[in-house]
């Protein structure tokens, strides 16, 4: 596949073997000649932590070098103020690493996905009001100091799309748009197998397609729909814990937000022409399926043809896509960056 001579492969592989990053397996016979030696990554050689910071909760993932998820945890945020939140998150990290039995010295770094958009000044995000303490501050340096580790920060939609690319539909699809449903609504874009972030890191802010007086298709408006029917969930996580996709409140919400989703999907199809639009974030699979059945594109016929449209699918990820995507950021930068430009 590489076109490299055997001695070149040997020269490249030997230092990786000596550093304990890869190992040799049993030789594999492939036709005549000396059998090839199979190589595989040693997952325990390095690992990363991925965090998803939401308005009401935080999710954590431990991801090893081989791409194996070793731990997944979600907790409600006891306090959204940044100092006590960091203390809670640090305890969560320490507990997860200890439970996995991993050596903290093998930690490459911590990726963090935070809801909100970049204001164009480093890692300063503008999140919803419920995360006011996280707004407009240099999160990369604040979190690096709090966790005593290298930290990568991106918005939740971008890292969720990266997670889908690494461990979900991206394994078979190189071009897709990712719709991120949580307290807000956003997303990310993967084009030709790479994350498309845009000049300021805000590519995929699909909520901005909608006029200001159109309904936002987020899970907070769905929670309010349940409240209006008498089910007063305290927060989104409580709603998701007891979610019933066939409840009348869900049908009312779908009737309200489907025109908004149709506009967003049509705009994505017309401007990006992806193979697929993935419904993800904190979206329950049963709700994603109901949306898949409803979305319609603006796509008039011409000479008997419609413009090819992307498929609408639910996420192929299990667990929190933002935390998983965030966990890939340090490992990609250290080992897998295609441009060799690790941040």
Secondary structure, DSSP 8 states (H G I E B T S, - for coil): -----HHHHHHHHHHHHHTTSEEEEEEE--SSSS-EEEEEE-GGG-EEEEEEE-SSEEEEEEEETTS-EEEEEEEE-S--SHHHHHHHHHHHHHHHHHHHT--GGGEEEEEEEESSEE-SSTT-EE--GGGGGGTTS-HHHHHHHHHTS-EEEEEHHHHHHHHHHHHSGGGT-S-EEEEEESSSEEEEEEETTEEE--TTS-TT-GGGGS-TTS---SHHHHHHHHHHTT---SSHHHHHHT--TTSHHHHHHHHHHHHHHHHHHHHHHHHH--SEEEEEES--HHHHHHHHTT-------BTTB-----EEEE----S-HHHHHHHHHHHIIIII-TTS---
